[in-house]
């Protein structure tokens, strides 16, 4: 079973300002944690966040994974 030690999840949008949609994307929502979570729980979290934050907007999802050596190994 894979464990994810920490994660950062960002949602970008083009917010409305003065009644017009901005041309630049901004981070509008963010979730970060340094607590360990299982891979399956992380996938469930992503699904729930996508639905809660975006409903049916059809956002593109990009994932970047980094594997680092641990100090104890």
Secondary structure, DSSP 8 states (H G I E B T S, - for coil): --EE--EEEEEEE--EETTEE-SS-EEEEEEEE-S-EEHHHHHHHHHHHHHHHHTT--------------TT-
